[in-house]
Amino acid sequence: MSRVVRFHSLGGPDVLRLEEREVPEPGAGEVLINVEAIGLNRADVMFRTGRYLEKATFPSQMGFEASGTVLALGSGVEGVRVGDAVGVLPGFDLSKYGTYADHAVIPQAHVLPQPQGLTSAQAAGLWMAYLTAYGGLIEAGRLTAGDWVVISAASSSVGLAAIQIALQAGARPIATTLTSVTRDALMEAGAYAVIATQEEPLGQRLQEYTGGMLNCAFDAVGGPQVVDLAQAMVPKGRIVIHGALSPEDTPFPLKLALRKSLAFRGYVYTEVTKNIDSLARAQHFIAQGIASGMLRPHIDRTFSLDEVVDAHRYLESSQQFGKVVLTTSPAAHV
């Protein structure tokens, strides 16, 4: 038998149920993975509560990411062997193929070799954060060496990945966070400066740090602060918005955009995962970063699979600095 997390209705963490099933068999084009670790994402909460782009079909599985080893192959699968250490690439039907389980069946297109030099927990927290950050900064944001870039919600796994990716590209990242509690940790993570937006004026600080020469913004917040970002931008600056954490509407600063020829655009990670060329570039960039030691997922806390409700409560508390991970081993809570 095998354990799997499902939910049968939308709601809080308590709707998550750890259930038993037979070990599933992979169908055509699918891979069966013995799961070792599962990366949690804020999108998991949105999916569980009905606020994600994709809607659950009940009873629904969940989970975008995992690491483990290949146990079996469905017909037609090539390039993957039983025993390979692999990671799971997000972008599949969550209700059908979720990763919160001891064993997960995943379409081959979403199974990638696990980069060497990472623990199973780090590998489980790699692809969602680093593909999101890579695509937003390098592909959409066209970040280059010497650029100033501001990264919002920088204490998240995506934010920390973005700091590392910006540094690998030779850019100068400025991190924003709500309070100064994580200032020292963000500076240690490589930020050139940290702005606590509940304690100090964002626009003023950006002007002070960059001299009004901000090249790029990688923004998970949206809301009124986009005006501050636009005011600090150089001509032809790029504002890439990949989240909507602000409960307020996001204005479009038309006059600033016209005067400075600014580019505003929404971004989702599937722009990379659904484009073969972009994905290949991302894999190469990320592999180089891991090999050099510049890219390394930061694991905040791990929970065992049977602590999934507690893990989601912790995820919703926004206390974490980096990635929250589930492991399939018992008593894994750290």
Secondary structure, DSSP 8 states (H G I E B T S, - for coil): -EEEEEESSS-SGGGEEEEEE------TTEEEEEEEEEE--HHHHHHHTT-SSS---SSB---S--EEEEEEE-TT--S--TT-EEEE-S-S-HHHH---BSEEEEEGGGEEE--TT--HHHHHTTHHHHHHHHIIIIIIS---TT-EEEESSTTBHHHHHHHHHHHHTT-EEEEEESSGGGHHHHHHTT-SEEEETTTS-HHHHHHHHHSS-EEEEEES--TTHHHHHHHHEEEEEEEEE-----SS-----HHHHHHHT-EEEE--THHHHT-HHHHHHHHHHHHHHHHHTS----EEEEEEGGGHHHHHHHHHHT--SBEEEEESSTT---
